[in-house]
């Protein structure tokens, strides 16, 4: 190589030497490190350069619903190519998960108590004590029956955070843990109402007629209570009497949930027609707006039969002598509840050989009712009683031949037949209330008449 260089002309030797010197200088000078720029939506990284081999922390954008590590570091192997100008990768993470609770249910069995149920479900007596400090919770939970279901929500630490008890298809008791202890509320579902109709003719007795018409026990009792001021259901009913009724049927979430109120009813007793329509004040009124409620009930006992009616020339069953029977005898089983036929004050509650256990009640200045031969007296002299309040039980005490109630009704000190005496009436609707009531009454009574005609036509 040196011989060849020596043979070149002098001018060429100088040029080659200058080129070689320049090249050597460029090779030996220091250079800047290789870098690459990258576009990013993060302002904090916009002016930074990505250096190969260097670890760089990149912020994570969190999007609810997808789980990702709480912190993540990207290495140079995860970086895109140097010439890539796409936006920075987004790493999706989940929001913090709240502590979960575990729900479990318990069906109440015969003989169960709240203490036993809480023990079986793994809760302490202290937890039960704290929960029952809420008055509403205690009220309903003490009424649980076999077949009822309690639902418990327990947190991971075993604490009772919520209890649910379905009181009815419509109402549910919910007891929740708060910073101030357990607090209860009644959750109520929306109820849809449908109107229904029933008609029956009495063949043997009122109860059987109601059952055959598809009515429930409570509905039958409601009808008796509506007309109980005008009809003695133990004495006055006859074969061929008839009744019709419009009542509510309740639905929750499209499912039948139970029966509501009686909206209107008609009872034909021994040719006399009685009609009652429910007003928005919760009381029943006749078609003319007069109150169905009277100062006295026709009968102090429910659904029993009469063994001896009012008769001033009755032959006494024990002595055999003619002696006025100034009252009505209701033959019934011992222990049958006896009600006060009206509101008043107990003026006597005692025992003697003739009357046995007896109770006398004063109603205002003019009226007195007497109840004889009781097995048990539940009121004492001086007590105030309400109409329909149970004051004793049917018995066979005193001079009697069998268990029954002897009932007397006195007006101004004179015995009157409780079947026929005219009772003072409760307050009727006012002139201002009548227009709205008349509109409802007309609709209800028209529906009763129409439905009754359909029922009779189908027979």
C-alpha positions in Angstrom: 0.0 0.0 0.0 2.9 2.4 0.9 4.7 1.6 -2.5 1.6 2.4 -4.4 1.1 5.7 -2.5 4.8 6.6 -3.3 4.3 6.2 -7.1 1.3 8.6 -7.1 1.8 12.2 -8.3 2.6 14.7 -5.6 -0.8 16.5 -6.0 -2.7 13.3 -5.5 -0.8 12.4 -2.4 -1.7 15.7 -0.7 -5.4 15.3 -1.5 -5.6 11.7 -0.1 -3.9 12.7 3.1 -6.4 15.6 3.7 -9.4 13.2 3.2 -7.9 10.6 5.6 -7.2 13.2 8.3 -10.8 14.6 8.0 -12.3 11.1 8.3 -10.2 10.3 11.4 -11.3 13.5 13.1 -15.0 12.8 12.6 -14.7 9.2 14.0 -12.8 10.3 17.1 -15.2 13.1 18.1 -18.0 12.2 20.9 -21.7 11.9 19.7 -25.1 12.5 21.5 -27.1 9.4 22.6 -29.8 8.0 20.3 -33.3 9.3 21.2 -36.8 9.1 19.8 -39.7 11.5 20.4 -43.3 10.3 21.0 -46.6 12.0 20.9 -48.7 11.6 24.1 -51.9 12.8 25.6 -50.3 13.3 29.0 -48.9 16.9 29.2 -46.3 15.8 31.7 -44.7 13.5 29.1 -45.2 15.7 26.0 -41.7 17.2 26.1 -39.9 14.1 27.3 -37.8 11.7 25.3 -37.9 7.9 25.5 -34.5 6.6 26.2 -33.7 3.0 25.1 -32.8 0.9 28.1 -34.2 3.4 30.6 -37.3 2.4 32.8 -40.1 4.9 32.6 -43.2 5.1 34.8 -46.4 5.8 32.8 -49.6 6.9 34.6 -52.5 4.5 34.4 -56.0 5.6 33.3 -58.6 3.8 35.3 -61.9 2.6 33.7 -64.5 1.1 35.9 -65.4 -2.5 35.3 -62.1 -3.9 34.2 -59.6 -5.1 36.8 -55.9 -4.1 36.6 -53.0 -3.8 39.0 -53.1 -0.7 41.2 -49.6 0.3 39.8 -47.9 -0.9 36.7 -44.4 -0.1 35.3 -43.6 -0.4 31.6 -40.1 -1.6 30.6 -38.3 -0.8 27.3 -39.6 -4.1 25.9 -43.2 -2.7 26.2 -42.4 0.5 24.4 -43.6 0.9 20.8 -41.3 1.3 17.9 -39.3 4.6 17.7 -41.2 5.8 14.7 -44.7 5.0 16.2 -46.7 8.3 16.7 -49.8 6.7 18.2 -51.3 7.8 21.6 -50.0 6.3 24.8 -51.5 2.9 25.7 -54.4 3.0 28.2 -54.4 0.5 31.0 -57.9 -0.1 32.4 -58.4 -0.9 36.2 -61.4 -1.6 38.5 -62.7 0.7 41.2 -62.2 -0.6 44.7 -64.7 -3.4 45.5 -66.9 -2.8 48.6 -67.0 -5.4 51.2 -69.8 -8.0 50.4 -72.4 -9.4 52.8 -73.8 -12.9 52.9 -77.6 -13.4 52.9 -79.2 -16.5 54.5 -82.7 -17.4 55.5 -84.4 -19.2 58.4 -87.9 -20.7 58.4 -89.5 -20.4 61.9 -90.4 -23.8 63.4 -92.7 -24.7 66.2 -91.2 -23.9 69.6 -88.6 -21.4 68.1 -87.8 -18.2 69.9 -85.8 -15.2 68.7 -83.0 -16.2 71.0 -82.8 -19.7 69.6 -83.0 -18.5 66.0 -80.2 -16.0 66.5 -78.1 -18.7 68.1 -78.6 -21.1 65.2 -77.8 -18.3 62.7 -74.5 -17.6 64.5 -75.4 -14.3 66.1 -74.8 -13.4 69.8 -77.3 -12.5 72.4 -75.8 -9.0 72.4 -76.7 -8.6 68.7 -80.2 -9.7 69.4 -80.5 -7.2 72.3 -79.3 -4.3 70.2 -81.7 -5.2 67.4 -84.8 -5.4 69.7 -84.0 -2.0 71.1 -85.9 -0.7 68.1 -89.6 -0.7 69.1 -91.0 -1.5 65.7 -88.6 -4.4 65.2 -89.4 -5.8 68.6 -93.2 -5.4 67.9 -93.2 -7.4 64.7 -90.5 -9.9 65.5 -92.2 -11.0 68.7 -95.2 -12.0 66.5 -93.4 -14.5 64.3 -95.1 -17.8 63.7 -94.1 -21.2 62.4 -93.7 -21.0 58.7 -92.5 -17.4 58.6 -89.1 -16.7 57.2 -86.4 -14.4 58.5 -83.6 -13.3 56.2 -80.2 -12.2 57.6 -77.4 -10.2 56.0 -74.0 -10.9 57.7 -70.7 -9.0 56.9 -67.3 -10.8 56.7 -66.8 -10.1 60.4 -70.0 -11.9 61.4 -71.9 -8.7 62.2 -75.6 -8.6 61.5 -76.0 -5.7 59.1 -79.6 -6.2 58.0 -82.7 -8.3 58.8 -85.8 -8.7 56.7 -89.2 -10.1 57.7 -92.2 -10.2 55.4 -95.1 -9.2 57.4 -97.6 -9.7 54.6 -97.5 -9.9 50.8 -97.6 -6.1 50.8 -95.4 -5.1 53.8 -91.8 -6.1 54.7 -90.0 -5.1 57.9 -86.4 -4.1 57.2 -84.0 -3.6 60.2 -80.6 -2.1 59.3 -77.4 -1.4 61.2 -76.4 2.3 61.5 -74.0 4.3 63.5 -76.8 4.9 66.0 -77.8 1.3 66.3 -80.4 -0.7 64.5 -83.2 1.2 62.7 -86.3 -0.3 61.2 -88.6 0.7 58.4 -91.7 -0.9 56.7 -91.2 -1.3 53.0 -94.6 -1.3 51.2 -95.2 -2.6 47.7 -97.6 -0.9 45.4 -101.1 -2.6 45.5 -103.4 -2.8 42.6 -107.2 -3.0 43.5 -109.9 -4.9 41.6 -113.5 -4.9 42.6 -115.3 -8.2 43.0 -118.9 -9.3 43.7 -120.6 -12.1 45.7 -124.2 -13.1 46.3 -125.8 -15.7 48.5 -129.2 -16.8 49.7 -129.4 -18.2 53.2 -130.5 -21.8 53.4 -129.3 -23.1 56.8 -127.3 -20.2 58.3 -125.5 -17.0 57.4 -122.0 -18.5 57.9 -122.5 -21.4 55.5 -124.1 -19.1 52.9 -121.1 -16.8 53.0 -118.6 -19.7 52.7 -120.6 -21.1 49.7 -120.4 -17.7 48.1 -116.6 -17.8 48.2 -116.2 -15.3 51.1 -113.5 -15.6 53.7 -114.2 -15.8 57.5 -113.1 -12.2 57.9 -115.4 -11.0 55.1 -118.3 -12.8 56.7 -117.6 -11.2 60.0 -117.2 -7.8 58.3 -120.7 -8.1 56.8 -122.1 -9.0 60.2 -120.4 -6.1 61.8 -121.8 -3.7 59.1 -125.4 -4.7 59.7 -125.0 -5.7 63.4 -126.8 -2.6 64.6 -129.9 -3.5 62.6 -129.9 -7.3 62.5 -129.5 -9.8 65.3 -127.5 -12.5 63.4 -128.2 -15.0 66.1 -132.0 -14.5 66.2 -133.4 -12.6 63.2 -132.2 -14.6 60.2 -134.6 -16.7 58.2 -134.3 -19.2 55.3 -134.6 -17.2 52.1 -132.9 -14.1 53.4 -130.2 -12.9 50.9 -127.2 -10.6 50.7 -124.9 -9.3 48.1 -121.5 -7.5 48.5 -118.9 -5.6 46.5 -115.4 -6.0 47.9 -111.8 -5.4 47.0 -109.2 -7.9 45.8 -105.6 -6.9 46.2 -102.7 -7.7 43.8 -99.0 -7.1 44.2 -96.7 -7.5 41.2 -99.6 -9.1 39.3 -100.1 -11.8 42.0 -103.1 -12.1 44.3 -102.2 -10.8 47.7 -105.5 -10.8 49.7 -108.8 -9.1 50.3 -109.4 -5.5 51.1 -112.4 -3.6 52.3 -116.1 -4.2 51.7 -117.2 -1.3 49.5 -120.9 -1.8 49.6 -123.4 -4.4 50.8 -127.1 -5.2 50.8 -128.9 -7.5 53.2 -132.6 -8.6 52.8 -133.8 -9.9 56.2 -137.5 -11.0 56.5 -138.4 -8.7 53.6 -136.6 -5.7 55.0 -133.8 -4.3 52.8 -130.7 -2.8 54.4 -128.0 -1.2 52.3 -124.6 0.1 53.4 -121.9 2.0 51.4 -118.4 2.7 52.6 -117.6 6.5 52.8 -114.0 7.9 52.6 -114.0 8.5 56.4 -114.0 4.7 56.9 -117.6 4.5 58.1 -120.7 2.9 56.5 -123.8 4.8 55.7 -127.2 4.0 54.3 -128.2 5.3 50.9 -129.7 8.4 52.4 -126.4 9.2 54.3 -127.6 8.0 57.7 -125.0 6.2 59.7 -125.2 2.4 60.0 -123.6 2.6 63.4 -126.0 2.9 66.2 -125.6 3.4 69.9 -126.2 -0.3 70.6 -125.6 -3.6 68.9 -128.5 -5.9 68.4 -126.6 -8.9 69.9 -123.9 -9.0 72.5 -122.6 -12.4 71.1 -121.7 -13.5 67.6 -123.2 -16.3 65.6 -124.9 -18.3 68.3 -128.5 -19.5 68.5 -131.4 -18.3 70.6 -132.8 -20.8 73.1 -135.4 -18.5 74.6 -136.6 -15.1 73.3 -138.2 -12.1 75.0 -141.5 -13.4 76.6 -143.3 -11.7 79.5 -145.4 -15.0 80.0 -142.6 -17.5 79.9 -142.8 -20.7 82.0 -139.6 -20.8 84.1 -137.6 -24.0 83.3 -136.5 -24.5 86.9 -139.4 -23.5 89.0 -142.2 -24.4 86.5 -143.9 -21.1 87.4 -145.0 -18.4 84.9 -142.5 -15.6 85.2 -141.8 -12.8 82.9 -138.7 -13.4 80.8 -137.5 -9.8 80.4 -134.5 -10.6 78.2 -133.0 -12.9 75.6 -131.1 -16.1 76.2 -128.2 -16.8 73.9 -127.2 -20.5 74.2 -123.5 -20.8 73.6 -120.5 -22.8 74.7 -118.9 -21.9 78.0 -116.2 -19.3 77.3 -117.9 -17.6 74.3 -117.0 -13.9 74.4 -119.7 -11.5 75.6 -119.5 -7.9 74.3 -120.9 -4.7 75.7 -123.6 -3.7 73.3 -122.8 -0.1 73.8 -120.3 2.3 75.3 -120.9 3.1 79.0 -119.9 2.7 82.6 -120.0 -0.6 84.6 -122.3 -0.1 87.5 -122.3 -3.6 88.8 -119.9 -6.6 88.5 -120.6 -9.3 91.1 -122.1 -12.8 91.9 -125.3 -14.1 93.5 -127.1 -17.4 93.6 -129.8 -16.4 91.0 -127.8 -14.4 88.4 -124.4 -16.2 88.9 -121.6 -13.9 87.7 -123.3 -10.8 86.3 -122.4 -7.3 84.8 -124.6 -4.3 84.5 -123.7 -1.3 82.3 -125.1 2.2 82.3 -125.3 3.9 78.9 -126.0 7.6 79.4 -129.1 8.5 81.5 -131.7 6.4 79.9 -130.2 3.0 79.0 -129.0 0.0 81.0 -127.9 -3.4 79.7 -127.5 -6.6 81.9 -125.4 -9.7 81.3 -126.1 -12.8 83.5 -124.8 -16.3 84.2 -121.2 -15.5 83.1 -118.4 -18.0 83.7 -115.9 -15.1 84.0 -116.2 -11.3 84.5 -113.5 -9.3 82.8 -114.5 -5.8 84.0 -115.1 -4.3 87.5 -117.5 -1.7 88.9 -116.5 1.8 87.7 -114.8 0.7 84.5 -115.5 2.5 81.2 -116.2 0.2 78.3 -116.5 0.7 74.6 -119.1 -0.7 72.2 -118.1 -4.2 71.3 -115.5 -4.6 74.1 -115.4 -8.1 75.7 -116.7 -7.8 79.2 -117.1 -11.5 80.1 -117.5 -15.1 79.0 -120.6 -17.2 78.6 -121.1 -19.6 81.5 -123.7 -21.6 83.5 -123.5 -19.9 86.9 -126.5 -19.2 89.1 -130.0 -20.7 88.6 -129.7 -22.2 85.1 -130.2 -25.5 83.2 -127.3 -25.0 80.8 -124.7 -22.7 79.5 -126.1 -19.5 78.1 -126.1 -15.7 78.3 -129.1 -13.9 79.6 -129.2 -10.4 78.2 -131.6 -7.6 79.2 -132.1 -4.1 77.8 -133.8 -1.4 79.9 -135.0 2.0 78.8 -135.9 4.5 81.6 -135.9 1.5 84.0 -138.4 -0.5 81.8 -137.4 -3.8 80.2 -137.6 -3.6 76.4 -137.2 -6.3 73.7 -133.6 -5.7 72.4 -134.8 -7.2 69.0 -137.3 -4.5 68.3 -136.4 -1.4 70.4 -135.3 1.6 68.3 -131.7 2.5 69.0 -130.3 6.0 69.0 -128.4 6.6 65.8 -124.9 7.9 65.3 -124.2 11.2 63.5 -125.2 11.2 59.9 -123.4 12.8 57.0 -123.6 16.6 56.8 -125.2 18.5 53.9 -121.7 19.4 52.6 -120.7 15.7 52.6 -123.8 14.3 51.0 -123.2 15.3 47.3 -119.9 13.4 47.0 -121.3 10.5 49.0 -124.5 10.3 46.9 -122.4 10.0 43.7 -120.5 7.0 45.1 -123.6 5.4 46.6 -125.4 5.6 43.3 -122.6 3.9 41.5 -122.1 1.2 44.1 -125.8 0.4 44.4 -126.2 0.2 40.7 -123.4 -2.2 40.5 -124.9 -4.4 43.2 -128.2 -4.5 41.4 -126.6 -5.3 38.0 -124.4 -8.0 39.4 -127.3 -9.5 41.4 -129.4 -9.7 38.2 -126.6 -11.5 36.4 -126.1 -14.0 39.2 -129.8 -14.8 39.4 -130.0 -15.1 35.6 -127.2 -17.7 35.6 -129.0 -19.9 38.0 
